[in-house]
Amino acid sequence: MLQLFIELTNQIFWEGYAEQLAKENPAVFQRELADFVDCYNS
């Protein structure tokens, strides 16, 4: 699921967005990932 999230954010924003967000603001990264997983499983 993490890889799918990374691929999607690379397409929406820019290459490396998820990795940069995870490094610079891990709390926001976790929240966005959790939101993505929730929406994906709905």
Number of C-alpha atoms within 10 A of each C-alpha: 10 12 9 11 17 17 16 16 16 15 12 10 10 11 14 14 18 23 15 12 15 14 11 11 11 14 12 12 18 13 11 15 17 14 12 17 15 10 9 10 7 6
